[in-house]
Amino acid sequence: MDSKTRQRAFRLLAKAGDAYGFDAAAKAGGHIVEQGHSVDEASLTAMARRVSAGETPDDVPAPDLHAYDRFMSPETRARAA
């Protein structure tokens, strides 16, 4: 990761840690990266919430929310209108 990406990841971990506990946030972030995804707020929050509720990351595939990003892009919305 470059410096800016690393800084963003740490901020997201801190935010998820405040909401769901640092252990859950760290496990969620690690699992997302191990699955080959980049850490984004929606994925990290969803996974941290699930981990804090008692699920183990190995039982849950990392959420891939990129389809929603593509769906909500300005180009896609313009074509739908």
N, CA, C and O atoms as a GROMACS GRO file, in nm:
protein
  324
    1MET      N    1   0.083  -0.119   0.000
    1MET     CA    2   0.000   0.000   0.000
    1MET      C    3   0.087   0.124   0.000
    1MET      O    4   0.194   0.128   0.062
    2ASP      N    5   0.041   0.223  -0.069
    2ASP     CA    6   0.111   0.350  -0.060
    2ASP      C    7   0.068   0.420   0.070
    2ASP      O    8  -0.023   0.374   0.138
    3SER      N    9   0.132   0.528   0.102
    3SER     CA   10   0.108   0.598   0.228
    3SER      C   11  -0.038   0.643   0.244
    3SER      O   12  -0.097   0.627   0.350
    4LYS      N   13  -0.095   0.697   0.138
    4LYS     CA   14  -0.232   0.748   0.145
    4LYS      C   15  -0.332   0.634   0.165
    4LYS      O   16  -0.426   0.648   0.243
    5THR      N   17  -0.313   0.524   0.095
    5THR     CA   18  -0.401   0.408   0.108
    5THR      C   19  -0.390   0.346   0.246
    5THR      O   20  -0.491   0.308   0.306
    6ARG      N   21  -0.268   0.337   0.296
    6ARG     CA   22  -0.245   0.282   0.430
    6ARG      C   23  -0.311   0.369   0.537
    6ARG      O   24  -0.372   0.318   0.631
    7GLN      N   25  -0.298   0.501   0.522
    7GLN     CA   26  -0.359   0.594   0.617
    7GLN      C   27  -0.512   0.578   0.617
    7GLN      O   28  -0.574   0.579   0.723
    8ARG      N   29  -0.571   0.564   0.500
    8ARG     CA   30  -0.716   0.546   0.488
    8ARG      C   31  -0.757   0.414   0.554
    8ARG      O   32  -0.858   0.409   0.625
    9ALA      N   33  -0.681   0.308   0.530
    9ALA     CA   34  -0.712   0.178   0.590
    9ALA      C   35  -0.709   0.185   0.742
    9ALA      O   36  -0.796   0.129   0.809
   10PHE      N   37  -0.610   0.253   0.797
   10PHE     CA   38  -0.602   0.265   0.943
   10PHE      C   39  -0.718   0.348   0.999
   10PHE      O   40  -0.770   0.318   1.107
   11ARG      N   41  -0.758   0.450   0.927
   11ARG     CA   42  -0.874   0.530   0.971
   11ARG      C   43  -1.001   0.446   0.969
   11ARG      O   44  -1.084   0.454   1.060
   12LEU      N   45  -1.017   0.365   0.865
   12LEU     CA   46  -1.134   0.278   0.857
   12LEU      C   47  -1.132   0.173   0.969
   12LEU      O   48  -1.236   0.143   1.028
   13LEU      N   49  -1.014   0.118   0.998
   13LEU     CA   50  -1.002   0.022   1.108
   13LEU      C   51  -1.037   0.087   1.241
   13LEU      O   52  -1.104   0.026   1.324
   14ALA      N   53  -0.993   0.209   1.261
   14ALA     CA   54  -1.024   0.279   1.386
   14ALA      C   55  -1.174   0.303   1.398
   14ALA      O   56  -1.231   0.285   1.505
   15LYS      N   57  -1.237   0.343   1.289
   15LYS     CA   58  -1.381   0.369   1.290
   15LYS      C   59  -1.459   0.240   1.317
   15LYS      O   60  -1.551   0.240   1.399
   16ALA      N   61  -1.424   0.133   1.249
   16ALA     CA   62  -1.491   0.005   1.271
   16ALA      C   63  -1.460  -0.048   1.411
   16ALA      O   64  -1.545  -0.109   1.474
   17GLY      N   65  -1.338  -0.023   1.459
   17GLY     CA   66  -1.301  -0.065   1.594
   17GLY      C   67  -1.382   0.007   1.700
   17GLY      O   68  -1.419  -0.053   1.800
   18ASP      N   69  -1.409   0.133   1.679
   18ASP     CA   70  -1.492   0.208   1.774
   18ASP      C   71  -1.634   0.151   1.779
   18ASP      O   72  -1.695   0.146   1.885
   19ALA      N   73  -1.684   0.109   1.664
   19ALA     CA   74  -1.822   0.060   1.658
   19ALA      C   75  -1.836  -0.086   1.701
   19ALA      O   76  -1.935  -0.121   1.766
   20TYR      N   77  -1.738  -0.170   1.667
   20TYR     CA   78  -1.755  -0.314   1.688
   20TYR      C   79  -1.642  -0.379   1.768
   20TYR      O   80  -1.643  -0.501   1.788
   21GLY      N   81  -1.546  -0.300   1.812
   21GLY     CA   82  -1.432  -0.353   1.886
   21GLY      C   83  -1.314  -0.372   1.792
   21GLY      O   84  -1.329  -0.413   1.678
   22PHE      N   85  -1.196  -0.341   1.843
   22PHE     CA   86  -1.078  -0.346   1.758
   22PHE      C   87  -1.048  -0.487   1.711
   22PHE      O   88  -1.007  -0.506   1.596
   23ASP      N   89  -1.068  -0.587   1.796
   23ASP     CA   90  -1.040  -0.725   1.757
   23ASP      C   91  -1.125  -0.765   1.637
   23ASP      O   92  -1.075  -0.825   1.542
   24ALA      N   93  -1.254  -0.733   1.642
   24ALA     CA   94  -1.344  -0.766   1.531
   24ALA      C   95  -1.303  -0.691   1.405
   24ALA      O   96  -1.304  -0.748   1.296
   25ALA      N   97  -1.268  -0.565   1.418
   25ALA     CA   98  -1.227  -0.485   1.303
   25ALA      C   99  -1.098  -0.539   1.241
   25ALA      O  100  -1.086  -0.547   1.119
   26ALA      N  101  -1.001  -0.576   1.325
   26ALA     CA  102  -0.874  -0.629   1.275
   26ALA      C  103  -0.894  -0.763   1.205
   26ALA      O  104  -0.837  -0.787   1.098
   27LYS      N  105  -0.976  -0.851   1.265
   27LYS     CA  106  -1.003  -0.980   1.201
   27LYS      C  107  -1.075  -0.960   1.068
   27LYS      O  108  -1.044  -1.026   0.969
   28ALA      N  109  -1.171  -0.868   1.066
   28ALA     CA  110  -1.246  -0.840   0.944
   28ALA      C  111  -1.153  -0.786   0.835
   28ALA      O  112  -1.158  -0.830   0.720
   29GLY      N  113  -1.069  -0.690   0.871
   29GLY     CA  114  -0.976  -0.632   0.774
   29GLY      C  115  -0.879  -0.735   0.720
   29GLY      O  116  -0.853  -0.740   0.600
   30GLY      N  117  -0.827  -0.817   0.809
   30GLY     CA  118  -0.735  -0.923   0.766
   30GLY      C  119  -0.802  -1.020   0.671
   30GLY      O  120  -0.742  -1.060   0.571
   31HIS      N  121  -0.924  -1.057   0.701
   31HIS     CA  122  -0.996  -1.151   0.616
   31HIS      C  123  -1.025  -1.091   0.479
   31HIS      O  124  -1.011  -1.160   0.377
   32ILE      N  125  -1.063  -0.966   0.475
   32ILE     CA  126  -1.091  -0.900   0.348
   32ILE      C  127  -0.967  -0.898   0.260
   32ILE      O  128  -0.974  -0.928   0.140
   33VAL      N  129  -0.853  -0.865   0.319
   33VAL     CA  130  -0.727  -0.861   0.244
   33VAL      C  131  -0.688  -1.001   0.198
   33VAL      O  132  -0.643  -1.019   0.085
   34GLU      N  133  -0.704  -1.101   0.286
   34GLU     CA  134  -0.672  -1.239   0.249
   34GLU      C  135  -0.757  -1.289   0.133
   34GLU      O  136  -0.713  -1.373   0.055
   35GLN      N  137  -0.878  -1.237   0.121
   35GLN     CA  138  -0.967  -1.275   0.011
   35GLN      C  139  -0.931  -1.204  -0.119
   35GLN      O  140  -0.992  -1.229  -0.223
   36GLY      N  141  -0.831  -1.115  -0.114
   36GLY     CA  142  -0.785  -1.046  -0.233
   36GLY      C  143  -0.860  -0.917  -0.264
   36GLY      O  144  -0.849  -0.863  -0.374
   37HIS      N  145  -0.936  -0.867  -0.166
   37HIS     CA  146  -1.010  -0.743  -0.185
   37HIS      C  147  -0.938  -0.628  -0.116
   37HIS      O  148  -0.861  -0.649  -0.022
   38SER      N  149  -0.965  -0.508  -0.162
   38SER     CA  150  -0.913  -0.391  -0.091
   38SER      C  151  -1.009  -0.357   0.023
   38SER      O  152  -1.129  -0.387   0.016
   39VAL      N  153  -0.956  -0.295   0.126
   39VAL     CA  154  -1.037  -0.259   0.242
   39VAL      C  155  -1.114  -0.132   0.210
   39VAL      O  156  -1.055  -0.026   0.188
   40ASP      N  157  -1.246  -0.144   0.208
   40ASP     CA  158  -1.331  -0.026   0.192
   40ASP      C  159  -1.427  -0.022   0.310
   40ASP      O  160  -1.447  -0.122   0.379
   41GLU      N  161  -1.485   0.094   0.333
   41GLU     CA  162  -1.566   0.114   0.453
   41GLU      C  163  -1.685   0.019   0.462
   41GLU      O  164  -1.711  -0.038   0.568
   42ALA      N  165  -1.757   0.002   0.353
   42ALA     CA  166  -1.877  -0.082   0.357
   42ALA      C  167  -1.842  -0.228   0.386
   42ALA      O  168  -1.906  -0.291   0.470
   43SER      N  169  -1.741  -0.281   0.319
   43SER     CA  170  -1.702  -0.420   0.341
   43SER      C  171  -1.649  -0.441   0.483
   43SER      O  172  -1.683  -0.539   0.549
   44LEU      N  173  -1.565  -0.349   0.528
   44LEU     CA  174  -1.507  -0.361   0.661
   44LEU      C  175  -1.614  -0.352   0.768
   44LEU      O  176  -1.613  -0.429   0.864
   45THR      N  177  -1.706  -0.259   0.754
   45THR     CA  178  -1.813  -0.243   0.852
   45THR      C  179  -1.902  -0.368   0.856
   45THR      O  180  -1.934  -0.417   0.964
   46ALA      N  181  -1.940  -0.418   0.740
   46ALA     CA  182  -2.026  -0.537   0.736
   46ALA      C  183  -1.956  -0.658   0.798
   46ALA      O  184  -2.017  -0.731   0.876
   47MET      N  185  -1.831  -0.678   0.763
   47MET     CA  186  -1.759  -0.794   0.815
   47MET      C  187  -1.731  -0.778   0.965
   47MET      O  188  -1.745  -0.875   1.040
   48ALA      N  189  -1.694  -0.660   1.010
   48ALA     CA  190  -1.667  -0.638   1.152
   48ALA      C  191  -1.793  -0.661   1.235
   48ALA      O  192  -1.787  -0.718   1.344
   49ARG      N  193  -1.906  -0.616   1.184
   49ARG     CA  194  -2.033  -0.638   1.253
   49ARG      C  195  -2.061  -0.788   1.267
   49ARG      O  196  -2.103  -0.833   1.373
   50ARG      N  197  -2.037  -0.862   1.162
   50ARG     CA  198  -2.061  -1.007   1.166
   50ARG      C  199  -1.965  -1.076   1.261
   50ARG      O  200  -2.005  -1.166   1.335
   51VAL      N  201  -1.839  -1.035   1.260
   51VAL     CA  202  -1.740  -1.095   1.350
   51VAL      C  203  -1.776  -1.064   1.495
   51VAL      O  204  -1.768  -1.152   1.581
   52SER      N  205  -1.816  -0.941   1.522
   52SER     CA  206  -1.851  -0.904   1.660
   52SER      C  207  -1.975  -0.978   1.708
   52SER      O  208  -1.994  -0.994   1.828
   53ALA      N  209  -2.059  -1.024   1.614
   53ALA     CA  210  -2.179  -1.100   1.649
   53ALA      C  211  -2.149  -1.248   1.672
   53ALA      O  212  -2.238  -1.325   1.706
   54GLY      N  213  -2.023  -1.286   1.652
   54GLY     CA  214  -1.984  -1.423   1.682
   54GLY      C  215  -1.945  -1.509   1.563
   54GLY      O  216  -1.901  -1.622   1.582
   55GLU      N  217  -1.960  -1.458   1.443
   55GLU     CA  218  -1.918  -1.536   1.326
   55GLU      C  219  -1.766  -1.531   1.315
   55GLU      O  220  -1.705  -1.429   1.349
   56THR      N  221  -1.707  -1.637   1.268
   56THR     CA  222  -1.563  -1.634   1.244
   56THR      C  223  -1.541  -1.597   1.098
   56THR      O  224  -1.617  -1.642   1.011
   57PRO      N  225  -1.440  -1.518   1.069
   57PRO     CA  226  -1.419  -1.474   0.931
   57PRO      C  227  -1.403  -1.590   0.832
   57PRO      O  228  -1.441  -1.577   0.716
   58ASP      N  229  -1.348  -1.702   0.877
   58ASP     CA  230  -1.328  -1.813   0.785
   58ASP      C  231  -1.459  -1.873   0.738
   58ASP      O  232  -1.464  -1.938   0.633
   59ASP      N  233  -1.567  -1.853   0.814
   59ASP     CA  234  -1.698  -1.905   0.776
   59ASP      C  235  -1.771  -1.815   0.678
   59ASP      O  236  -1.872  -1.855   0.620
   60VAL      N  237  -1.722  -1.695   0.659
   60VAL     CA  238  -1.796  -1.594   0.582
   60VAL      C  239  -1.707  -1.541   0.471
   60VAL      O  240  -1.598  -1.491   0.498
   61PRO      N  241  -1.751  -1.550   0.346
   61PRO     CA  242  -1.672  -1.487   0.241
   61PRO      C  243  -1.676  -1.335   0.258
   61PRO      O  244  -1.777  -1.279   0.301
   62ALA      N  245  -1.568  -1.271   0.224
   62ALA     CA  246  -1.563  -1.125   0.233
   62ALA      C  247  -1.666  -1.066   0.138
   62ALA      O  248  -1.674  -1.107   0.023
   63PRO      N  249  -1.745  -0.971   0.185
   63PRO     CA  250  -1.845  -0.911   0.096
   63PRO      C  251  -1.777  -0.836  -0.017
   63PRO      O  252  -1.682  -0.760   0.004
   64ASP      N  253  -1.826  -0.857  -0.136
   64ASP     CA  254  -1.774  -0.785  -0.252
   64ASP      C  255  -1.880  -0.686  -0.296
   64ASP      O  256  -1.978  -0.722  -0.360
   65LEU      N  257  -1.860  -0.562  -0.260
   65LEU     CA  258  -1.959  -0.458  -0.287
   65LEU      C  259  -1.927  -0.378  -0.413
   65LEU      O  260  -1.988  -0.274  -0.438
   66HIS      N  261  -1.831  -0.427  -0.492
   66HIS     CA  262  -1.793  -0.354  -0.613
   66HIS      C  263  -1.907  -0.348  -0.714
   66HIS      O  264  -1.916  -0.252  -0.792
   67ALA      N  265  -1.996  -0.448  -0.715
   67ALA     CA  266  -2.110  -0.443  -0.807
   67ALA      C  267  -2.198  -0.322  -0.775
   67ALA      O  268  -2.250  -0.258  -0.866
   68TYR      N  269  -2.214  -0.292  -0.647
   68TYR     CA  270  -2.293  -0.175  -0.608
   68TYR      C  271  -2.223  -0.046  -0.649
   68TYR      O  272  -2.288   0.050  -0.691
   69ASP      N  273  -2.090  -0.045  -0.637
   69ASP     CA  274  -2.015   0.074  -0.680
   69ASP      C  275  -2.036   0.099  -0.828
   69ASP      O  276  -2.059   0.212  -0.870
   70ARG      N  277  -2.029  -0.009  -0.908
   70ARG     CA  278  -2.050   0.006  -1.052
   70ARG      C  279  -2.194   0.050  -1.081
   70ARG      O  280  -2.216   0.136  -1.166
   71PHE      N  281  -2.289  -0.008  -1.010
   71PHE     CA  282  -2.430   0.025  -1.030
   71PHE      C  283  -2.458   0.172  -0.998
   71PHE      O  284  -2.536   0.237  -1.067
   72MET      N  285  -2.394   0.223  -0.895
   72MET     CA  286  -2.419   0.360  -0.850
   72MET      C  287  -2.328   0.462  -0.916
   72MET      O  288  -2.335   0.581  -0.882
   73SER      N  289  -2.245   0.419  -1.010
   73SER     CA  290  -2.156   0.515  -1.076
   73SER      C  291  -2.238   0.614  -1.158
   73SER      O  292  -2.347   0.580  -1.205
   74PRO      N  293  -2.189   0.734  -1.176
   74PRO     CA  294  -2.263   0.836  -1.252
   74PRO      C  295  -2.297   0.788  -1.394
   74PRO      O  296  -2.404   0.821  -1.446
   75GLU      N  297  -2.207   0.712  -1.457
   75GLU     CA  298  -2.231   0.666  -1.592
   75GLU      C  299  -2.351   0.571  -1.597
   75GLU      O  300  -2.435   0.581  -1.686
   76THR      N  301  -2.358   0.480  -1.500
   76THR     CA  302  -2.468   0.384  -1.496
   76THR      C  303  -2.599   0.454  -1.468
   76THR      O  304  -2.701   0.423  -1.530
   77ARG      N  305  -2.598   0.547  -1.374
   77ARG     CA  306  -2.722   0.620  -1.341
   77ARG      C  307  -2.769   0.702  -1.461
   77ARG      O  308  -2.889   0.713  -1.485
   78ALA      N  309  -2.676   0.760  -1.537
   78ALA     CA  310  -2.712   0.840  -1.654
   78ALA      C  311  -2.777   0.753  -1.761
   78ALA      O  312  -2.873   0.794  -1.826
   79ARG      N  313  -2.724   0.631  -1.779
   79ARG     CA  314  -2.782   0.540  -1.878
   79ARG      C  315  -2.921   0.493  -1.837
   79ARG      O  316  -3.008   0.471  -1.922
   80ALA      N  317  -2.943   0.479  -1.705
   80ALA     CA  318  -3.072   0.432  -1.655
   80ALA      C  319  -3.180   0.540  -1.667
   80ALA      O  320  -3.300   0.510  -1.673
   81ALA      N  321  -3.138   0.665  -1.670
   81ALA     CA  322  -3.236   0.776  -1.672
   81ALA      C  323  -3.298   0.797  -1.805
   81ALA      O  324  -3.382   0.886  -1.821
   0.00000   0.00000   0.00000
